[in-house]
Amino acid sequence: MTSATERLLSASPLSHPLEVDGPDLDDVVAGSPTTAVAELAALGDTRVGIWELTAGVVRDVEADEVFVVLAGDATVRFEDGSTIALRPGVMVRLHAGDRTVWEVRATLRKVYVV
């Protein structure tokens, strides 16, 4: 039988510890941003985790993903010129191959499903 401890992924996703993992310096457009992540669960081939990007501007090529913003203030810009303002509570669907630029004004933290 699965215990409650095994079911609880994070008691506090806003302060859950993360491991710094980037970004690739070639993708940094401005500032000195860092990315950090904690993978919380795998459901078959699907992964669920917490990801964070500190202030700065970074280019990326996206994977298929759905996320909800927990904290921060940012804008994600797409190759077609469209933008999405990111703030707590916003949910976004990214598509594999989307070329984006992330402009983060206050550290962005999100829960993702990939």
DSSP file (Angstrom, degrees, kcal/mol; ACC not computed):
  #  RESIDUE AA STRUCTURE BP1 BP2  ACC     N-H-->O    O-->H-N    N-H-->O    O-->H-N    TCO  KAPPA ALPHA  PHI   PSI    X-CA   Y-CA   Z-CA
    1    1 A M              0   0    0      0, 0.0     2,-0.4     0, 0.0     0, 0.0   0.000 360.0 360.0 360.0 142.2    0.0    0.0    0.0
    2    2 A T        -     0   0    0      1,-0.0     2,-0.1     2,-0.0     5,-0.0  -0.646 360.0-137.6 -82.9 132.8    1.2    3.5   -0.8
    3    3 A S     >  -     0   0    0     -2,-0.4     4,-1.2     1,-0.1     3,-0.3  -0.442  21.4-112.2 -86.9 163.0    1.7    5.8    2.2
    4    4 A A  H  > S+     0   0    0      1,-0.2     4,-1.9     2,-0.2     3,-0.3   0.867 118.6  59.0 -59.3 -37.1    0.7    9.5    2.4
    5    5 A T  H  4 S+     0   0    0      1,-0.2    -1,-0.2     2,-0.2    -3,-0.0   0.875 105.3  48.5 -60.9 -38.3    4.5   10.3    2.5
    6    6 A E  H  4 S+     0   0    0     -3,-0.3    -1,-0.2     1,-0.2    -2,-0.2   0.743 112.0  50.3 -73.5 -23.3    4.9    8.7   -0.9
    7    7 A R  H  < S+     0   0    0     -4,-1.2     2,-0.6    -3,-0.3    -2,-0.2   0.787  89.0  88.9 -83.9 -29.9    1.9   10.5   -2.3
    8    8 A L     <  +     0   0    0     -4,-1.9     3,-0.2     1,-0.2    -5,-0.0  -0.595  50.2 179.3 -76.0 112.6    3.0   14.0   -1.2
    9    9 A L  S    S-     0   0    0     -2,-0.6     2,-0.3     1,-0.3    -1,-0.2   0.871  70.6  -9.5 -82.3 -38.9    5.1   15.5   -4.0
   10   10 A S        -     0   0    0      1,-0.1    -1,-0.3     6,-0.0     6,-0.0  -0.877  45.8-160.2-161.4 127.7    5.8   18.9   -2.3
   11   11 A A  S    S+     0   0    0     -2,-0.3    -1,-0.1     1,-0.3    -2,-0.0   0.690  98.4  21.2 -78.8 -19.1    4.3   20.4    0.8
   12   12 A S    >>  +     0   0    0      1,-0.1     3,-1.5     2,-0.0     4,-1.0  -0.615  62.6 179.3-150.7  83.3    5.4   23.9   -0.4
   13   13 A P  T 34 S+     0   0    0      0, 0.0    -1,-0.1     0, 0.0    57,-0.1   0.734  82.6  63.5 -62.1 -21.3    6.1   24.2   -4.1
   14   14 A L  T 34 S+     0   0    0      1,-0.2    56,-0.0    56,-0.1    -2,-0.0   0.775 119.4  23.3 -72.5 -24.8    7.0   27.9   -3.7
   15   15 A S  T <4 S+     0   0    0     -3,-1.5    -1,-0.2     2,-0.1     3,-0.1   0.305  86.5 136.4-121.9   7.6   10.0   27.0   -1.5
   16   16 A H     <  -     0   0    0     -4,-1.0     2,-0.0     1,-0.1    -6,-0.0  -0.326  64.7-104.5 -56.0 132.4   10.7   23.4   -2.7
   17   17 A P        -     0   0    0      0, 0.0     2,-0.3     0, 0.0    -1,-0.1  -0.353  41.3-164.9 -64.3 139.6   14.5   23.0   -3.1
   18   18 A L        -     0   0    0     -3,-0.1     2,-0.5    20,-0.0    20,-0.2  -0.836  18.2-125.5-122.4 159.6   15.6   23.0   -6.7
   19   19 A E  E     -A   37   0A   0     18,-2.7    18,-2.1    -2,-0.3     2,-0.1  -0.935  29.5-120.3-108.4 123.6   18.9   21.9   -8.4
   20   20 A V  E     +A   36   0A   0     -2,-0.5    16,-0.3    16,-0.3    14,-0.0  -0.383  40.5 164.1 -62.3 133.3   20.6   24.6  -10.6
   21   21 A D  E     -     0   0A   0     14,-2.6    15,-0.2     1,-0.2    -1,-0.1   0.284  36.4-117.0-138.1  11.6   20.8   23.2  -14.2
   22   22 A G  E     -A   35   0A   0     13,-1.0    13,-2.4     1,-0.1    -1,-0.2  -0.995   8.6-113.5 162.0-157.6   21.6   26.1  -16.6
   23   23 A P        -     0   0    0      0, 0.0     2,-0.3     0, 0.0    -1,-0.1   0.494  47.1-111.4 -88.4 175.5   20.9   27.8  -18.8
   24   24 A D    >   -     0   0    0      1,-0.1     3,-2.2    -2,-0.1     4,-0.5  -0.563  27.0-131.7 -64.1 127.5   23.2   27.2  -21.7
   25   25 A L  G >  S+     0   0    0     -2,-0.3     3,-0.9     1,-0.3    -1,-0.1   0.767 104.4  65.0 -59.3 -27.0   25.3   30.4  -21.9
   26   26 A D  G 3  S+     0   0    0      1,-0.2    -1,-0.3     3,-0.0    -2,-0.0   0.719 100.2  53.3 -66.7 -20.0   24.7   30.6  -25.7
   27   27 A D  G <  S+     0   0    0     -3,-2.2    32,-3.0    31,-0.1     2,-0.4   0.558  82.7 104.7 -92.0  -9.5   20.9   31.1  -25.0
   28   28 A V  E <   +B   58   0A   0     -3,-0.9    30,-0.3    -4,-0.5     3,-0.1  -0.617  38.9 174.0 -78.2 124.0   21.4   34.0  -22.6
   29   29 A V  E     -     0   0A   0     28,-3.0     2,-0.3    -2,-0.4    29,-0.2   0.798  67.0  -0.8 -95.4 -39.0   20.4   37.3  -24.3
   30   30 A A  E    S+B   57   0A   0     27,-1.6    27,-2.5     0, 0.0    -1,-0.4  -0.994 107.5   7.2-153.9 149.7   20.7   39.6  -21.3
   31   31 A G  S    S-     0   0    0     -2,-0.3    25,-0.1    25,-0.2    24,-0.0  -0.295  87.8 -74.9  79.2-163.9   21.6   39.5  -17.6
   32   32 A S        +     0   0    0     23,-0.4    -1,-0.2    -2,-0.1    24,-0.1  -0.450  61.2 174.6-131.2  58.0   22.9   36.5  -15.7
   33   33 A P        -     0   0    0      0, 0.0     2,-0.3     0, 0.0    22,-0.1  -0.276  13.0-159.5 -69.9 152.7   19.8   34.2  -15.3
   34   34 A T        -     0   0    0     21,-0.0    20,-2.3    22,-0.0     2,-0.4  -0.949   4.6-147.5-125.0 152.2   20.0   30.8  -13.8
   35   35 A T  E     -AC  22  53A   0    -13,-2.4   -14,-2.6    -2,-0.3   -13,-1.0  -0.895  15.7-178.4-114.5 150.4   17.5   27.9  -14.2
   36   36 A A  E     -AC  20  52A   0     16,-1.9    16,-2.5    -2,-0.4     2,-0.3  -0.980   2.4-172.7-146.1 154.8   16.8   25.3  -11.6
   37   37 A V  E     -AC  19  51A   0    -18,-2.1   -18,-2.7    -2,-0.3     2,-0.3  -0.981  19.0-166.3-148.7 154.1   14.6   22.2  -11.5
   38   38 A A  E     - C   0  50A   0     12,-2.2    12,-2.4    -2,-0.3     2,-0.5  -0.896  19.4-147.9-140.3 113.3   13.1   19.5   -9.3
   39   39 A E  E     + C   0  49A   0     -2,-0.3    10,-0.3    10,-0.2     3,-0.1  -0.718  18.9 179.3 -80.3 126.7   11.5   16.6  -11.0
   40   40 A L  E     -     0   0A   0      8,-2.7     2,-0.3    -2,-0.5     9,-0.2   0.775  54.0  -2.8-101.3 -32.3    8.7   15.4   -8.7
   41   41 A A  E     - C   0  48A   0      7,-2.0     7,-2.6     2,-0.0     2,-0.4  -0.996  47.9-143.7-160.0 156.1    7.0   12.5  -10.5
   42   42 A A  E     - C   0  47A   0     -2,-0.3     2,-0.5     5,-0.2     5,-0.2  -0.998   9.2-172.6-124.8 132.1    6.9   10.4  -13.6
   43   43 A L  E >   - C   0  46A   0      3,-3.4     3,-2.0    -2,-0.4     2,-0.4  -0.859  69.3 -59.9-122.1  92.3    3.6    9.0  -15.0
   44   44 A G  T 3  S-     0   0    0     -2,-0.5     0, 0.0     1,-0.3     0, 0.0  -0.576 121.8 -17.2  64.4-125.5    4.6    6.7  -17.8
   45   45 A D  T 3  S+     0   0    0     -2,-0.4     2,-0.4    -3,-0.1    -1,-0.3   0.446 120.8  98.8 -87.3  -1.1    6.5    8.9  -20.2
   46   46 A T  E <   -C   43   0A   0     -3,-2.0    -3,-3.4    67,-0.0     2,-0.4  -0.709  57.8-158.7 -92.9 136.4    5.1   12.1  -18.6
   47   47 A R  E     -C   42   0A   0     -2,-0.4    67,-2.7    -5,-0.2     2,-0.4  -0.902   4.3-163.2-116.2 144.9    7.2   14.1  -16.1
   48   48 A V  E     +CD  41 113A   0     -7,-2.6    -8,-2.7    -2,-0.4    -7,-2.0  -0.985  28.8 131.2-124.5 134.1    5.9   16.5  -13.5
   49   49 A G  E     -CD  39 112A   0     63,-1.9    63,-2.7    -2,-0.4     2,-0.4  -0.939  51.0 -94.4-162.7-175.2    8.2   19.0  -11.8
   50   50 A I  E     -CD  38 111A   0    -12,-2.4   -12,-2.2    -2,-0.3     2,-0.3  -0.955  35.1-174.4-116.9 136.2    9.0   22.5  -10.6
   51   51 A W  E     -CD  37 110A   0     59,-2.6    59,-2.7    -2,-0.4     2,-0.3  -0.969   2.5-168.8-132.9 146.7   11.2   24.8  -12.7
   52   52 A E  E     -CD  36 109A   0    -16,-2.5   -16,-1.9    -2,-0.3     2,-0.4  -0.992   8.8-170.7-139.2 143.9   12.6   28.3  -12.0
   53   53 A L  E     -CD  35 108A   0     55,-2.3    55,-2.7    -2,-0.3   -18,-0.2  -0.989  18.5-143.6-133.8 124.1   14.3   31.0  -14.0
   54   54 A T        -     0   0    0    -20,-2.3    50,-0.2    -2,-0.4    52,-0.1  -0.276  47.2 -56.4 -81.4 173.2   15.8   34.0  -12.4
   55   55 A A  S    S+     0   0    0     50,-0.1   -23,-0.4   -22,-0.1     2,-0.3  -0.135  93.7  71.4 -55.9 139.1   15.8   37.6  -13.8
   56   56 A G  E    S- E   0 104A   0     48,-1.9    48,-3.1   -25,-0.1     2,-0.4  -0.897  80.2 -76.5 146.4-171.9   17.2   38.0  -17.3
   57   57 A V  E     +BE  30 103A   0    -27,-2.5   -28,-3.0    -2,-0.3   -27,-1.6  -0.991  44.4 175.4-128.4 128.8   16.4   37.2  -20.9
   58   58 A V  E     -BE  28 102A   0     44,-2.1    44,-3.4    -2,-0.4     2,-0.3  -0.988  22.4-139.2-136.5 138.8   16.9   33.7  -22.4
   59   59 A R  E     + E   0 101A   0    -32,-3.0     2,-0.3    -2,-0.4    42,-0.2  -0.677  30.0 172.6 -89.4 151.5   16.1   32.0  -25.7
   60   60 A D  E     - E   0 100A   0     40,-2.3    40,-2.8    -2,-0.3     2,-0.5  -0.991  34.7-138.7-154.1 158.0   14.7   28.5  -25.8
   61   61 A V  E     - E   0  99A   0     -2,-0.3    38,-0.2    38,-0.2    37,-0.1  -0.995  41.7-133.0-116.9 121.2   13.3   25.9  -28.1
   62   62 A E        -     0   0    0     36,-2.9    35,-2.9    -2,-0.5     2,-0.2  -0.266  12.1-147.0 -83.5 157.6   10.3   24.3  -26.3
   63   63 A A        -     0   0    0     33,-0.3     2,-0.3    34,-0.1    31,-0.1  -0.636  52.1 -74.1-100.6 168.1    9.2   20.7  -25.7
   64   64 A D  S    S+     0   0    0     -2,-0.2     2,-0.3    31,-0.1    31,-0.2  -0.548  76.9 155.0 -62.6 125.2    5.5   19.8  -25.5
   65   65 A E  E     -F   94   0A   0     29,-2.0    29,-2.9    -2,-0.3     2,-0.4  -0.997  40.6-159.1-157.6 146.9    4.5   21.2  -22.1
   66   66 A V  E     +FG  93 113A   0     47,-2.1    47,-2.6    -2,-0.3     2,-0.3  -0.993  28.4 171.6-122.0 136.3    1.7   22.5  -19.9
   67   67 A F  E     -FG  92 112A   0     25,-2.3    25,-2.5    -2,-0.4     2,-0.4  -0.980  26.8-149.4-143.8 158.8    2.6   24.7  -17.0
   68   68 A V  E     -FG  91 111A   0     43,-2.1    43,-2.3    -2,-0.3     2,-0.4  -0.998  28.0-123.8-125.2 131.9    1.1   26.9  -14.3
   69   69 A V  E     + G   0 110A   0     21,-2.7    20,-3.1    -2,-0.4    41,-0.3  -0.594  25.7 179.5 -77.9 128.8    3.0   29.8  -12.9
   70   70 A L  E     -     0   0A   0     39,-3.1     2,-0.3    -2,-0.4    40,-0.2   0.797  66.6  -9.1 -92.8 -37.9    3.4   29.8   -9.1
   71   71 A A  E    S+ G   0 109A   0     38,-1.7    38,-2.4    16,-0.1    -1,-0.4  -0.984  89.7  55.0-157.5 157.6    5.4   33.0   -8.7
   72   72 A G  E     -     0   0A   0     -2,-0.3     2,-0.3    36,-0.2    35,-0.2  -0.474  61.4 -96.1 114.1-178.9    7.2   35.7  -10.7
   73   73 A D  E     + G   0 106A   0     33,-1.9    32,-2.7    -2,-0.2    33,-1.9  -0.941  53.9 132.7-146.4 117.4    6.7   38.3  -13.4
   74   74 A A  E     -HG  86 104A   0     12,-2.1    12,-3.4    -2,-0.3     2,-0.4  -0.960  41.1-134.4-157.0 168.8    7.8   37.5  -17.0
   75   75 A T  E     -HG  85 103A   0     28,-2.1    28,-2.9    -2,-0.3     2,-0.5  -0.999  12.6-154.5-130.9 134.0    6.9   37.6  -20.6
   76   76 A V  E     -HG  84 102A   0      8,-2.3     8,-2.0    -2,-0.4     2,-0.4  -0.950  13.8-160.0-107.2 127.8    7.3   34.7  -23.1
   77   77 A R  E     -HG  83 101A   0     24,-2.8    24,-1.9    -2,-0.5     2,-0.2  -0.890   4.6-147.9-110.2 136.3    7.7   35.9  -26.7
   78   78 A F  E >   - G   0 100A   0      4,-3.1     3,-2.4    -2,-0.4    22,-0.2  -0.658  27.7-109.6-103.0 158.6    7.1   33.5  -29.6
   79   79 A E  T 3  S+     0   0    0     20,-1.4    21,-0.1     1,-0.3    -1,-0.1   0.775 117.1  60.8 -56.0 -30.1    8.7   33.5  -33.0
   80   80 A D  T 3  S-     0   0    0     19,-0.2    -1,-0.3     2,-0.1     3,-0.1   0.444 122.2-104.4 -80.4   2.2    5.5   34.7  -34.6
   81   81 A G  S <  S+     0   0    0     -3,-2.4    -2,-0.1     1,-0.3     2,-0.1   0.282  79.4 130.7  95.3 -10.5    5.6   37.9  -32.5
   82   82 A S        -     0   0    0     -5,-0.1    -4,-3.1     1,-0.0    -1,-0.3  -0.386  37.6-162.5 -74.9 156.7    2.9   36.9  -30.0
   83   83 A T  E     -H   77   0A   0     -6,-0.2     2,-0.4    -3,-0.1    -6,-0.2  -0.946  14.1-154.4-137.0 157.1    3.5   37.2  -26.3
   84   84 A I  E     -H   76   0A   0     -8,-2.0    -8,-2.3    -2,-0.3     2,-0.4  -0.993  19.2-135.2-131.8 126.9    2.0   35.8  -23.0
   85   85 A A  E     -H   75   0A   0     -2,-0.4     2,-0.5   -10,-0.2   -10,-0.2  -0.684  22.5-149.3 -78.3 129.0    2.4   37.7  -19.8
   86   86 A L  E     +H   74   0A   0    -12,-3.4   -12,-2.1    -2,-0.4     5,-0.0  -0.900  33.7 139.3-108.5 123.2    3.4   35.3  -17.0
   87   87 A R    >   -     0   0    0     -2,-0.5     3,-2.1   -14,-0.2   -18,-0.3  -0.930  62.2 -54.2-150.4 166.6    2.2   35.9  -13.4
   88   88 A P  T 3  S+     0   0    0      0, 0.0   -18,-0.2     0, 0.0     3,-0.1  -0.169 122.9  20.6 -52.3 133.0    0.9   33.6  -10.7
   89   89 A G  T 3  S+     0   0    0    -20,-3.1     2,-0.2     1,-0.3   -19,-0.1   0.155  87.0 130.9  96.8 -17.2   -2.0   31.5  -11.7
   90   90 A V    <   -     0   0    0     -3,-2.1   -21,-2.7   -21,-0.1     2,-0.4  -0.504  42.3-155.9 -72.6 134.7   -1.5   31.7  -15.5
   91   91 A M  E     -F   68   0A   0    -23,-0.2     2,-0.3    -2,-0.2   -23,-0.2  -0.929  12.9-173.3-112.4 138.3   -1.6   28.4  -17.3
   92   92 A V  E     -F   67   0A   0    -25,-2.5   -25,-2.3    -2,-0.4     2,-0.5  -0.962  19.5-149.9-134.4 145.9    0.2   27.9  -20.6
   93   93 A R  E     -F   66   0A   0     -2,-0.3     2,-0.3   -27,-0.2   -27,-0.2  -0.977  18.2-168.9-113.9 117.5    0.5   25.2  -23.3
   94   94 A L  E     -F   65   0A   0    -29,-2.9   -29,-2.0    -2,-0.5     2,-0.4  -0.788  11.2-141.4-101.7 150.4    3.8   25.1  -25.2
   95   95 A H    >   -     0   0    0     -2,-0.3     3,-2.4   -31,-0.2   -33,-0.2  -0.888  30.5 -94.0-113.0 143.5    4.3   23.1  -28.4
   96   96 A A  T 3  S+     0   0    0     -2,-0.4   -33,-0.3     1,-0.3     3,-0.1  -0.275 112.7  22.5 -53.6 131.6    7.4   21.1  -29.3
   97   97 A G  T 3  S+     0   0    0    -35,-2.9    -1,-0.3     1,-0.3   -34,-0.1   0.251  81.5 146.3  92.8 -12.5    9.6   23.3  -31.5
   98   98 A D    <   -     0   0    0     -3,-2.4   -36,-2.9   -36,-0.1     2,-0.6  -0.373  43.3-141.5 -54.3 130.7    8.2   26.6  -30.4
   99   99 A R  E     +E   61   0A   0    -38,-0.2   -20,-1.4    -3,-0.1     2,-0.3  -0.896  32.4 174.2 -98.7 123.9   11.1   29.2  -30.5
  100  100 A T  E     -EG  60  78A   0    -40,-2.8   -40,-2.3    -2,-0.6     2,-0.4  -0.841  33.3-149.2-130.8 160.5   10.7   31.5  -27.5
  101  101 A V  E     -EG  59  77A   0    -24,-1.9   -24,-2.8    -2,-0.3     2,-0.6  -0.992  18.6-153.5-128.2 124.7   12.4   34.3  -25.6
  102  102 A W  E     -EG  58  76A   0    -44,-3.4   -44,-2.1    -2,-0.4     2,-0.7  -0.883   7.4-169.5-101.8 116.3   11.8   34.5  -21.9
  103  103 A E  E     -EG  57  75A   0    -28,-2.9   -28,-2.1    -2,-0.6     2,-0.6  -0.911  11.1-169.5-106.6 106.0   12.1   38.0  -20.4
  104  104 A V  E     +EG  56  74A   0    -48,-3.1   -48,-1.9    -2,-0.7   -30,-0.2  -0.861  21.0 170.5-105.8 121.7   12.0   37.5  -16.6
  105  105 A R  E    S+     0   0A   0    -32,-2.7     2,-0.4    -2,-0.6   -31,-0.2   0.771  79.3  20.4 -96.0 -34.1   11.6   40.6  -14.4
  106  106 A A  E    S- G   0  73A   0    -33,-1.9   -33,-1.9   -52,-0.1    -1,-0.4  -0.997 111.2 -75.5-136.2 136.3   11.1   38.7  -11.1
  107  107 A T  E     -     0   0A   0     -2,-0.4     2,-0.5   -35,-0.2   -53,-0.2   0.071  50.1-142.5 -38.3 123.9   12.1   35.1  -10.6
  108  108 A L  E     -D   53   0A   0    -55,-2.7   -55,-2.3   -36,-0.2     2,-0.4  -0.794  20.1-178.1 -95.5 128.9    9.6   32.8  -12.4
  109  109 A R  E     +DG  52  71A   0    -38,-2.4   -39,-3.1    -2,-0.5   -38,-1.7  -0.998   9.0 170.3-128.8 132.9    8.6   29.5  -10.8
  110  110 A K  E     -DG  51  69A   0    -59,-2.7   -59,-2.6    -2,-0.4     2,-0.5  -0.958  34.4-128.8-139.7 155.6    6.2   27.1  -12.4
  111  111 A V  E     -DG  50  68A   0    -43,-2.3   -43,-2.1    -2,-0.3     2,-0.3  -0.927  38.6-164.7 -98.9 128.8    4.9   23.6  -12.1
  112  112 A Y  E     -DG  49  67A   0    -63,-2.7   -63,-1.9    -2,-0.5     2,-0.4  -0.831  23.3-159.6-119.6 154.8    5.3   21.8  -15.4
  113  113 A V  E      DG  48  66A   0    -47,-2.6   -47,-2.1    -2,-0.3   -65,-0.2  -0.985 360.0 360.0-128.4 118.8    3.9   18.7  -17.1
  114  114 A V              0   0    0    -67,-2.7   -66,-0.1    -2,-0.4   -50,-0.1   0.323 360.0 360.0-123.6 360.0    6.1   17.4  -20.0
